[in-house]
Amino acid sequence: MTRSQLATPRIPGAARREGRPGVALTVIAACQLMVVLDATIVNIALPHIQTALEFSTTDLSWVLSAYTLTFGGLLLLGGRAGDILGRRRVFMAGILLFTLASLLGGFAQEPWQLLAARALQGVGGAIASPTSLALITTTFDEGPERNRAFGVFAAVSAGGGAIGLLAGGMLTEWLDWRWVLFVNVPIGVAIAALAPLYINESERHPGRFDIAGALTSTGGMASLVYGFIRASEDGWRDTVTIGSFTAAVVLLGVFVAVETQAREPIIPLRMFADRNRAGTYLIMLGLAAAMFGMFFFIVQFVQNVLGFSPIQSGLGFLPVTVAIITAAGLSQRFLPRFGPKPSMVAGSALTGAGLTWLTFIQTDSSYLSGVLGPMVVFGFGMGLNFVTLTLTAVSGVAPREAGAASGLLNASQQVGGSLGLSILVTVFGTAARTEGQKQAPAFLAQADAGQLAAFKETGRLPDPWGDYVLTQGMSTAFTAAVAMAGLALATALLVIRVRKSDLAALNGATTEAGPGA
């Protein structure tokens, strides 16, 4: 009998090189890092993307929204796919799709090509991200080993934004904006190659895909976002604007009907029956709406008005990340003493205060007085909310539904960010257009021949008039962002009723769901 015949039969789907949990965790964490940092790494490059592909300021928001809409809209479907088809298989498929989309985006020559690639990235991220977290439960035994793995995963999720800011700045300044997309290619290929070597396949579970729910919800939100952005440039009476809003109403109405009848809905509507959970989703929606818009406009302010380089911009945003991490640690520390509601109220109030401070931004505002101060206040408020919102989202949920509850919170963040950004861009576009009309006579009276020629070619007022119009539009947009934070604060005050005595149940649910689920 040969040695191969005597060898122990290999379990189907088992990793080819078992017994190396450290490598397996590195592969899983690398996937999460790539997906998390993709938003911030691209954010820093937005001014360069705008110049290279000739985006308008309002259309530029689609570079972010195309990703977050498909990511948030298909996130729960991606988690379901891993359960039904096998988590490692789906994980690898998501990574490869994300990698291909990154490659295509890096080669984009037209705005629509980049937007299509970003949407495809979102699909890949929605497939890979929820599956990567679930793979931890497949790969690591329950207890200290799994808890350490969850800790690493949570740390990567929290720190990914900061890494993206620095990496985006360095790649854009030292190489080219296209490298914020190209950088994903070697990482993605390495993850896909290592996954079958070190990660076991999970057991498949019977189930159904709610394709209709996923498509109608994502299509409805995309139509809604497009309607707002279209209105910012062509007005509310534009035929396409009206058609977009009509399509959004129809698709979202169909989505609710589908979810009501589906045997295995992508979003169980009963999740919204609990006032605390529904309030949590609404708070996240409002805060994310304000956060995405703030970063979008501040990146353009520091680079276009203050003249920061991409690297300086990345470094300039790091204090926000420090504030978020510091506040999240404090929130977790004081939860046993005060319960989650005080953190939600204080956090939402601080985010509103930071945004109110930003409404005073002017062309002569400095980084220290006009940007850093309000961003740190805003970041501290967001940090107070992250832990408490996650805890409340999974409170009172059966263990088998904890993933769906926390996944819906993540989806609320992504979709809320897209919707909020589109609304703020609409407010910005309207305010900037009105201010531009006010500044036009002064410009025409003082402009030289070169400035007049540039204005006729681009349709944009040159500096200093252009900077003034840009800043006035941003200031008005931040006023709308204050209202979004106000919605979160009102919800925290009037809807949330989680008590200190509920913490035992909250912590139990969090253990089942895992951090960042």
C-alpha positions in Angstrom: 0.0 0.0 0.0 1.4 3.4 -1.0 2.0 6.3 1.3 -0.8 8.2 -0.4 -3.2 5.4 0.3 -2.2 5.3 4.0 -2.6 9.1 4.3 -5.6 10.4 6.2 -8.3 11.4 3.7 -8.6 15.2 3.3 -11.8 16.8 4.4 -13.5 18.5 1.5 -13.1 22.3 1.8 -10.3 22.0 4.4 -7.4 24.4 4.2 -4.5 23.0 2.4 -2.1 24.2 5.1 -4.1 23.9 8.4 -2.9 24.8 11.8 -1.7 28.3 11.0 -4.4 30.6 12.5 -2.2 33.6 12.5 -1.9 33.5 8.7 -5.6 32.9 8.3 -6.4 35.9 10.5 -4.0 38.0 8.5 -5.8 37.1 5.3 -9.2 37.9 6.8 -8.1 41.1 8.3 -6.4 42.2 5.1 -9.7 41.9 3.3 -11.5 44.0 5.9 -8.7 46.6 5.8 -8.9 46.9 2.0 -12.7 47.4 2.0 -12.7 49.9 5.0 -9.9 52.1 3.8 -11.3 52.3 0.2 -13.6 55.1 1.1 -11.0 57.4 2.7 -8.2 56.5 0.3 -10.3 57.7 -2.6 -11.7 60.7 -0.6 -8.2 62.3 -0.4 -7.8 61.9 -4.2 -11.1 63.5 -5.1 -9.8 67.0 -6.2 -7.3 65.3 -8.5 -9.9 62.9 -9.9 -12.2 66.0 -10.5 -9.5 67.7 -12.5 -8.3 64.7 -14.4 -11.8 63.4 -15.5 -13.5 66.8 -15.5 -16.2 66.1 -12.9 -18.4 68.9 -11.7 -18.4 69.3 -7.9 -21.9 67.8 -7.6 -21.2 64.9 -10.0 -18.0 64.2 -8.1 -20.1 63.0 -5.2 -21.0 59.9 -7.3 -17.4 58.7 -6.9 -18.3 58.0 -3.3 -22.0 57.3 -3.6 -21.6 54.7 -6.4 -19.5 52.6 -4.0 -21.5 53.1 -0.8 -24.9 52.6 -2.5 -24.0 49.1 -3.9 -22.0 48.2 -0.8 -24.8 49.2 1.6 -27.6 47.9 -0.6 -26.1 44.4 -1.1 -24.4 43.9 2.2 -27.0 41.7 3.8 -27.4 39.7 0.5 -23.6 39.1 0.6 -23.8 37.7 4.1 -26.7 35.4 3.1 -24.7 34.2 0.1 -21.8 33.1 2.4 -24.2 31.0 4.5 -25.8 29.3 1.5 -22.9 28.8 -0.9 -20.0 28.5 1.5 -18.2 31.5 3.1 -14.7 30.9 1.8 -16.0 30.5 -1.8 -18.0 33.7 -1.5 -15.2 35.5 0.2 -12.8 34.7 -2.7 -15.4 35.7 -5.3 -16.0 39.1 -3.6 -12.3 39.8 -3.3 -11.6 38.9 -7.0 -14.6 41.1 -8.1 -13.3 44.0 -5.9 -9.8 43.6 -7.4 -11.0 43.5 -11.0 -13.2 46.6 -10.3 -10.1 48.4 -8.8 -8.1 47.6 -11.9 -10.8 48.9 -14.2 -11.2 52.0 -12.2 -7.6 52.8 -12.3 -7.6 52.7 -16.1 -10.8 54.9 -16.4 -10.6 57.6 -19.0 -14.2 58.9 -18.7 -16.3 59.7 -15.6 -18.8 57.0 -16.3 -16.1 54.4 -16.5 -14.8 55.3 -13.0 -18.4 55.4 -11.6 -19.2 52.0 -13.1 -15.9 50.6 -11.5 -16.8 52.1 -8.2 -20.2 50.6 -8.2 -18.6 47.2 -9.0 -16.2 47.7 -6.2 -19.2 48.1 -3.9 -20.7 44.9 -5.1 -17.4 43.1 -4.4 -17.1 44.7 -1.0 -20.7 43.7 -0.1 -19.9 40.1 -0.9 -16.5 40.0 0.9 -16.9 42.1 4.0 -19.7 40.3 5.9 -18.2 37.0 4.9 -14.8 37.9 6.3 -16.3 38.5 9.7 -18.3 35.2 9.6 -15.1 33.3 8.6 -13.6 34.1 12.0 -16.3 31.9 13.6 -15.5 29.2 11.2 -11.7 29.4 11.6 -11.3 30.0 15.3 -12.7 28.1 18.3 -15.0 29.8 20.7 -13.3 31.4 23.6 -10.1 33.4 24.0 -8.8 32.5 20.6 -11.9 33.8 18.8 -12.1 36.8 21.1 -8.6 37.8 20.2 -9.4 37.4 16.5 -12.5 39.6 16.9 -10.3 42.2 18.6 -7.9 42.3 15.7 -10.8 42.5 13.3 -12.3 45.4 15.2 -9.0 47.2 15.4 -8.5 46.9 11.7 -12.0 48.3 11.1 -11.3 51.2 13.3 -7.8 52.0 12.0 -8.5 51.4 8.3 -9.8 54.9 7.8 -6.6 56.5 9.2 -4.5 54.2 7.0 -6.5 55.1 4.0 -6.0 58.9 4.6 -2.3 58.5 4.7 -2.0 56.0 1.9 -4.3 58.1 -0.3 -2.2 61.2 0.3 1.1 59.5 -0.4 -0.1 57.6 -3.5 -1.8 60.7 -5.0 1.2 63.0 -4.4 4.1 60.6 -5.2 2.5 58.6 -8.0 -1.0 59.5 -9.3 -4.6 59.4 -8.2 -5.0 56.1 -10.2 -2.8 54.3 -7.7 -5.5 54.7 -4.9 -7.3 52.0 -7.0 -4.3 50.1 -8.4 -3.0 49.5 -4.9 -5.9 47.1 -4.3 -4.8 44.8 -7.2 -1.7 43.1 -5.7 -3.4 42.9 -2.2 -6.5 41.4 -3.6 -4.7 38.8 -5.7 -2.6 37.8 -2.7 -5.7 37.4 -0.5 -7.5 35.3 -3.1 -4.4 33.1 -3.5 -3.8 32.5 0.2 -7.5 32.0 1.3 -7.8 28.3 0.1 -4.4 27.5 1.7 -5.1 28.7 5.2 -8.9 29.1 5.6 -11.4 26.3 5.9 -14.6 26.3 3.9 -17.8 26.6 6.0 -20.7 24.3 6.1 -23.5 25.3 3.7 -26.9 26.1 5.1 -30.1 25.8 3.1 -31.8 29.1 2.3 -33.1 31.4 -0.4 -31.7 34.6 -2.0 -34.0 37.6 -1.8 -32.8 39.0 -5.1 -35.9 41.1 -5.7 -35.5 42.8 -2.3 -31.9 43.6 -2.9 -32.4 45.0 -6.4 -35.5 47.1 -5.5 -33.9 48.6 -2.4 -30.6 49.4 -4.1 -32.3 50.7 -7.2 -34.8 52.8 -5.2 -32.0 54.4 -3.2 -29.9 55.0 -6.3 -32.9 56.7 -8.0 -33.4 58.9 -4.9 -29.7 59.9 -4.7 -29.7 60.6 -8.5 -32.8 62.7 -8.2 -31.2 65.0 -5.5 -27.9 65.4 -7.5 -29.8 66.0 -10.7 -31.9 68.7 -9.0 -28.7 70.5 -7.8 -27.7 71.2 -11.4 -31.0 71.2 -13.4 -33.6 72.2 -10.9 -36.5 70.5 -9.2 -38.8 70.9 -12.3 -36.5 69.0 -14.6 -38.2 66.0 -16.2 -35.4 63.6 -15.3 -35.3 64.9 -11.7 -39.1 64.2 -11.4 -38.7 60.8 -13.1 -35.9 59.8 -10.7 -38.0 60.6 -7.6 -41.0 58.9 -9.1 -38.9 55.8 -9.8 -37.5 55.9 -6.2 -41.0 56.0 -4.7 -42.2 53.1 -6.9 -39.1 50.9 -6.3 -39.0 51.5 -2.6 -42.8 50.7 -2.4 -42.2 47.5 -4.3 -39.3 46.7 -1.9 -41.6 47.0 1.1 -44.2 44.8 -0.5 -41.6 42.2 -1.5 -40.1 42.1 2.0 -43.6 41.7 3.6 -44.3 38.6 1.5 -40.8 37.0 1.3 -40.2 33.8 3.2 -36.5 34.8 3.8 -36.4 38.6 3.4 -33.1 40.4 3.0 -34.2 42.9 5.6 -36.6 41.4 8.2 -39.1 44.3 8.7 -39.7 43.0 12.2 -36.3 44.4 13.1 -37.9 47.8 13.1 -40.7 46.8 15.6 -38.4 47.4 18.6 -38.2 51.2 19.2 -34.6 51.1 20.5 -33.4 49.2 17.4 -35.4 51.4 15.0 -34.1 54.5 16.8 -30.5 53.2 16.5 -30.8 52.8 12.8 -32.3 56.3 12.4 -29.5 57.8 14.5 -26.8 56.0 12.4 -28.6 57.2 9.2 -28.5 60.9 10.4 -24.9 60.8 11.6 -23.6 59.0 8.6 -25.4 61.5 6.3 -23.7 64.4 8.0 -20.3 62.6 8.2 -20.0 61.7 4.6 -20.8 65.2 3.5 -18.4 66.8 6.0 -15.4 64.8 4.7 -16.4 65.3 1.1 -16.4 69.1 1.4 -13.5 69.5 3.8 -11.2 67.6 1.5 -11.9 70.0 -1.2 -11.6 73.0 1.1 -8.2 72.1 2.4 -6.8 71.3 -1.0 -8.6 73.8 -3.3 -8.8 76.8 -0.9 -6.0 76.3 1.7 -3.7 74.7 -0.9 -2.8 71.6 1.0 -1.0 68.8 -0.8 -2.7 65.3 -0.7 -0.2 64.2 2.0 -0.9 67.3 4.1 -4.6 66.6 3.7 -4.2 63.0 4.9 -2.2 64.1 7.9 -4.7 66.9 8.6 -7.5 64.4 9.0 -5.6 62.1 11.5 -6.7 64.1 14.6 -10.3 63.2 13.7 -9.4 59.5 13.8 -7.7 59.9 17.1 -10.8 61.7 18.5 -13.1 58.9 17.3 -10.9 56.1 18.8 -10.4 58.0 22.1 -14.2 58.7 22.5 -15.1 55.1 21.6 -12.8 53.8 24.3 -14.3 56.2 26.9 -17.8 55.2 25.8 -17.1 51.6 26.3 -15.5 52.3 29.7 -18.5 54.2 31.1 -21.2 52.1 29.6 -21.5 49.9 32.8 -22.0 52.9 34.9 -24.3 55.1 32.9 -25.8 52.9 30.2 -25.8 53.6 26.4 -28.3 56.5 26.2 -26.1 59.3 27.7 -23.4 58.5 25.2 -25.9 58.6 22.3 -27.2 62.0 23.5 -23.8 63.5 24.2 -22.3 62.1 21.0 -25.1 63.4 18.7 -25.0 66.8 20.5 -21.2 67.1 19.9 -21.5 66.1 16.2 -24.1 68.9 15.8 -21.8 71.3 17.6 -18.9 70.5 15.3 -21.1 70.9 12.2 -22.5 74.2 13.6 -18.9 75.4 14.0 -18.2 74.5 10.3 -21.0 76.7 9.1 -18.8 79.7 9.9 -16.1 78.6 7.4 -14.8 81.3 5.1 -12.1 81.7 2.5 -9.7 83.2 5.1 -10.3 80.5 7.7 -7.2 78.7 8.7 -6.7 75.0 9.3 -6.4 75.4 13.0 -9.4 77.6 13.6 -11.7 76.7 10.7 -11.1 73.0 10.2 -9.2 71.2 13.0 -11.4 72.4 15.9 -14.8 71.5 14.5 -13.5 68.2 13.1 -12.2 67.1 16.4 -15.5 68.0 18.2 -17.4 66.2 15.4 -15.1 63.1 15.6 -15.4 62.9 19.4 -19.1 62.9 19.1 -19.1 60.1 16.4 -16.8 58.0 18.6 -19.2 58.2 21.5 -21.9 56.8 19.3 -20.2 53.9 17.5 -20.0 51.4 20.4 -23.4 52.3 21.9 -25.2 52.1 18.6 -23.7 48.7 17.9 -24.8 47.4 21.3 -28.3 48.7 21.0 -28.7 47.4 17.5 -28.3 43.8 18.6 -30.0 44.1 22.0 -32.9 41.6 22.4 -32.2 39.8 19.1 -32.0 36.0 18.9 -28.5 34.8 18.3 -29.3 33.6 14.8 -30.5 37.1 13.9 -27.7 39.1 15.5 -25.7 39.2 12.3 -28.7 40.6 10.4 -29.3 43.2 13.1 -25.8 44.5 13.1 -25.5 44.1 9.4 -28.5 46.4 9.0 -26.8 49.0 11.1 -23.8 48.9 8.8 -26.1 49.1 5.8 -27.8 52.1 7.4 -24.4 53.8 7.7 -23.6 53.3 4.0 -27.0 54.1 2.6 -27.4 57.1 5.0 -24.0 58.4 3.9 -25.0 58.2 0.2 -28.4 59.8 0.7 -27.0 62.5 3.0 -24.2 63.3 0.7 -26.6 63.7 -2.2 -28.8 66.1 -0.2 -25.9 68.2 1.0 -24.5 68.3 -2.6 -27.9 69.5 -3.7 -27.9 72.3 -1.1 -24.3 73.1 -2.0 -25.1 73.3 -5.7 -28.1 75.5 -5.2 -26.3 77.9 -2.8 -23.1 78.0 -5.0 -25.2 78.8 -8.1 -27.0 81.6 -6.4 -23.7 83.0 -5.0 -22.1 82.7 -8.4 -24.8 84.9 -9.9 -24.2 87.5 -7.2 -20.5 87.5 -7.8 -20.7 87.6 -11.6 -21.0 91.4 -11.9 -17.9 92.0 -9.7 -16.0 89.4 -11.6 -16.9 90.9 -15.0 -15.9 94.4 -13.9 -12.4 93.3 -12.6 -11.5 90.3 -14.7 -8.6 90.4 -17.2 -8.7 88.8 -20.7 -7.2 85.6 -19.5 -9.7 85.2 -16.7 -12.6 85.9 -19.1 -11.3 83.3 -21.5 -11.0 80.7 -18.8 -14.5 81.5 -17.6 -16.0 81.1 -21.1 -14.2 77.8 -21.5 -15.1 76.2 -18.1 -18.1 78.1 -17.0 -16.5 78.5 -13.5 -15.5 81.7 -11.8 -11.7 81.8 -11.3 -10.1 82.6 -7.9 -10.6 84.5 -5.7 -14.3 84.6 -6.8 -14.4 80.8 -7.3 -13.0 80.1 -3.8 -15.6 82.4 -2.3 -18.5 80.8 -4.2 -17.2 77.3 -3.2 -16.9 78.3 0.5 -20.3 79.9 0.6 -21.9 76.8 -0.9 -20.1 74.6 1.7 -21.2 76.8 4.6 -24.8 76.4 3.5 -24.4 72.7 3.1 -23.0 72.4 6.6 -26.2 74.1 7.8 -28.2 71.2 6.3 -25.8 68.8 8.0 -26.6 70.4 11.3 -30.3 69.4 10.7 -29.2 65.8 10.1 -27.3 65.7 13.4 -30.3 67.3 15.0 -32.5 64.4 13.8 -30.0 62.0 15.5 -30.1 64.0 18.7 -33.9 64.2 18.8 -34.1 60.4 18.2 -31.6 59.7 21.0 -33.6 61.9 23.4 -37.1 60.9 22.5 -37.0 57.4 21.1 -34.2 55.5 22.8 -35.2 53.9 26.1 -32.3 51.5 26.8 -31.6 51.4 30.5 -28.5 50.7 32.5 -30.1 47.4 33.7 -30.3 46.2 30.0 -26.5 46.0 29.8 -26.3 42.3 30.6 -28.5 41.4 27.7 -26.6 43.9 25.5 -23.2 42.4 26.2 -24.6 38.9 25.6 -25.9 39.9 22.2 -22.6 41.6 21.4 -20.7 38.4 22.1 -22.9 36.4 19.8 -22.6 39.0 17.0 -19.0 39.8 17.4 -17.5 43.3 17.2 -18.2 45.2 14.0 -20.6 42.5 12.7 
